[in-house]
Amino acid sequence: MRLNAEKRVPGTAAQLRRAGMLPGIVYNQELNEPIAVELRAFDKAFRAQGTSSLIDLVIDGTERSVVVKQVQMDKRRREPMHVDFYAVTADRPLEVNVPIELRGTPVGVREGGLLDVQRREVKIAVLPRFIPNHVEIDVGHLAIGESLHVRDLVAHLPGEAHVLDDLDLSIAAVVPPRVADEAETEAAPTEPEVIGAAGEEQGEG
């Protein structure tokens, strides 16, 4: 997906937001460039691509392949305030969080249990050209008391990918209804302030 951007002068973030633009930064080991993108266009691209898929960012006619590393959100209005793009290098592995998509209805759910999803992403290191949009795994065989772990995803990822998460971490489990109800009662909802993870080098705010 293509997204147009323009260079910006530091210190003009508030003015840009009033004009419907989103201030941001494009960075990597050799680059640190303040930019701005049209807010609606970014929202459309981000909903489609997330933080794992490549975006072709066109800055004043120059195209760079980037991924969204971090989005700072306005908690009250739930709107992006600033975005960090990481400019990828074709021959350098990139750390990304890939969405996990669960397919099927577990046997245990048909028998009265509930599917408890504990992780929705897996962190991998992979060359940019091999980044998957998502990793899909079937949960139809899970009975009550059974679960899937990160290690079960390895065979569904590109062979060039290296999983960075602990392989023993649980992704999803089928639990008895009573256990699931207690877990939901004890869990307190939290509102995220930042989407994505900060890169190795922090860009200008």
N, C-alpha and C positions, 0 to 999 in steps of 0.2 A: 504494500500500500504506500502511496506517495503522500507526503505532507509538505506543504510550502511553509517556509520560514523566512524571516528577515533578521539581519543583524540589528542589535539594539545598543543604546548607550546605557551603561550602568547608572542606576539612580533614577530611572524613569519607569519603574515597575508599576507604581500606582496609576500613573497617567495611561500606561498601556492597558491596564485592567479596565479602566473606565471606557476605553475605546473598544472593548471586546476582544482584546488580545491577551495571551498568556505568556508572561515572561519565563525564560528558561535558560539553560546552559547546555552546550554540546562539549563533551570533554573525553579525553583518554590520556594516555601517558604523555603524548606530545601536544595535546590540544586543549584549549580552554576558551570557548567563544560564547559570549552572551548573545542570545537570540530571542525572538518572540514568534509565536504561532497564533493563528486565529483560534479562539477558544472553542468554537463549535466544531471546527475541523479537527482539532485535537481530540475532543470528546468522542467524535465518531471513530477516529483511528484507534484510540485507546480501547474503546469498547470492542472493536474488532480484533485487535492485535494483542492487547494486554502487555505484560512485561517480558514475554518470552519470544515473541515474533519480531522479525526485522521490519523496520519502517524505512522507506527511502525518503530521507529528509532533504529537501531542496532549499538551500540557503543562497538567495540572490543568484540563482542559476547553477550553483555548485551542488552536486548530489553526494550525500553521504549515507551509508547504511548504518542505522542506529537502533538501539533498543531503549525502551523507557526504563531507567534505573530507579527513579524515585519521583513521586508526585506529592507535593505538599498541599493539603486540603484545608479549606475554610470549614471548620467544624459546624458552624451555625448554618451556613448556606449550602454546605456540601458541594462546593465548587472548587476546582483546582486553582491554586494560587501561584504555583511555580512547578516547573518540570525539569528534571535532569535527564538528558539523553546521553547515552554512552556510544561513542563512535567506534564501531567494531573494525578489527583488522582481519583480513581473510585468513591468514595463516596463524592466528593466535586464538587459542581456546577461550571461550567466554563462559562465565558462570551465569546460569539463568534458572529461574523457577518455572517449571513446566506444569501446566494444569493437568490434573488427573481426572479422567472421565470414567465413571463406573457404569457398566452396562449390565442389563438383566435384572431380574427379581430373584433375590436369594431364596433358596428352599426354606430356610429358617423363617423368613418373613411370611411366606405362604402358610407356615405352620403356627403363626401368631407372634413371632419375634419381631424386633425392630432393628433396622440397619442404622448403626451408629458410625457416622463418617467422622474420622478424627484428623485426616489430612487431605487437603485438596490440591497440593502441589508437591513436586519433588525437585530438589536442587541438583543440577548436573553441570558438568563442565564439558563443552563440546565446541568444535569449530563452527563458526557462524552458519556455514552452508548446510550443516546437518541438524540445526535446531528444529525440533518438532513443534507443531502448533499445540499439541497435547499428547498425552499418553493414555491409551484406552485399555481397560482391563475388565474382564467379565467377573461378576460377583454371584452369578446364578447358582453356583454349586455350594455356596456357604450355608451351613446349617447353624442352628442356635449354638452359640459358644465358640464358633469358628471365626477366624479373622484373616485379613490380608495384611502383608507387611511390605515395606519398601523393597525388600529383596525379590518379591514376586513381580515387581515392575521391570526388573533388569532385562528380561527377555523381550519386552515390548518396546524397548528404547532402541535408537540407532546403535549399531555395534561400536561406533566411534565415541559414544557418550560414556562419561565416567560419573557414576552416582556419588554425590558428596554427602548426602544424608546418611545417617546410621541405618544400615540395612535391616535392623531389628525393630525399627519404629513401626507402629501400627498405622495402617491406612484406614481400615474400616473393619467393623465386627458386627455380627448379628447377636443381639442380646435379648434376654427375656423382657417382656413389657415392663415389669415392675422395676427392674434395674435401670432401664432407659428412663422411666419417669422420674426416678430419684436423681439421676444424673442431670436431667434438664432442670429440676427444681433447684439443685445446688449451684448450677452454673450461673454466673452473673454476666449479662451482656456488656460488652465493651465497644466503644466507638473508635475506630482507627483514625489516627491523625495523619499517617503517612502511608502511601501505597508504594510497594516495591522496596528494594533494599538499596542503601547508599553504596556507591561504587568505591573502588579502591582509592581513588583520588577524589576529593570533594570539589565540586564546581563552585563558582561564584554565585551567591544567593541573590 
